[in-house]
Amino acid sequence: MTAAGTQIDERITRLHAHGLVDLHFDLLMDLYEKRERTNVLAQEFLPEFEAGNIGVLGVAIYLEDRYLPEMGLRVALDQIARLQVEADLSDRFTICKSCPDVLRARAAGRIALLITMEGVEPLGADLNLLRVFFELGVRVIGLTHVRRNAAGSGGVFAASGSSRDGLTGFGRDLLQACEALGIIVDLAHINPAGFDDIFSHTTRPLVVSHTNARRYHDLERNISDDQIKMIGERRGVIGINAVLVSPRQEEATLDRYVDHIEHVAGLIGIDCVGIGFDFFEFLYRQWPESAKHELAAKCTKPHFIPDLTNHAHARNLTRRLIERGFSDEQIGKILFENWMRMFEQLL
Ligand SMILES: [Zn+2]
């Protein structure tokens, strides 16, 4: 390696010393599907987390259609149960319920896991269950995925056509209960009418755990410049997604990922942008062709970024941020500090 290359490598290592925060990873459905095996977390995932210096990870409860409605609650609880068993088998992970928990886990060199919920289908329409999931450690909740549920409707994977309905009464009650308990409300996936409703029925900073700017990929599942500015008004944080950066595979590049970061930072400042990689190529790769077609029909065909497909690739992103002229201070905010500020304020 050249002297300049070594210097950049050392700079990346220094910037990664805190550990990166990624607020959206579909870990729990995979642990659940592999529930007959043990040490999946340590054997299949830990090496990639370590290679990318991942420090804090939002791990999502998500229910595939085939489990709904009857099995929703059961599978959601089993997903948490599998995480508890797997985390206990390794001394490298801690399930965290507060910001001090996260800081303690990091000080001990462990990866801090925050349980998130992507769509409130596990609750059905029972507000009492929110408290149960809170006790089990759920600290970030997005009301919907793409489908409609008891709380509201998701944004479609097209430039228009989402439901015009906002939140239901249950959805509004949930918001209030989340704010009262100290659960972070996540606007990822919600349809535009629901986004406005969440904004007008809450007062605290709002986050979008994993999304992209419609400027570069015009889907109602992503967020418009006006929506970005609304998050900025509350000094919230937007996590940039690595699988919806462009409608075209040839434009699914590290540079386009950085374009999304620059776009959000340009509109609302560098303090409001973070990481929400949403890496799921490891799941996609396991699926039969029929499931891939189903995803393409229901959502869209994902375009994975070849050199940003899993957590082991995180250093590639930092290298590109350096090459694009971001300062160490700015990179520290994107990779770590901004999400940590949200945890301090909201957990
Ligand atoms: Zn998602």
Boltz pocket constraint, residues with backbone or C-beta under 6 A from the ligand:
constraints:
  - pocket:
      binder: B
      contacts: [[A, 118], [A, 188], [A, 189], [A, 210], [A, 278]]
      max_distance: 6.0
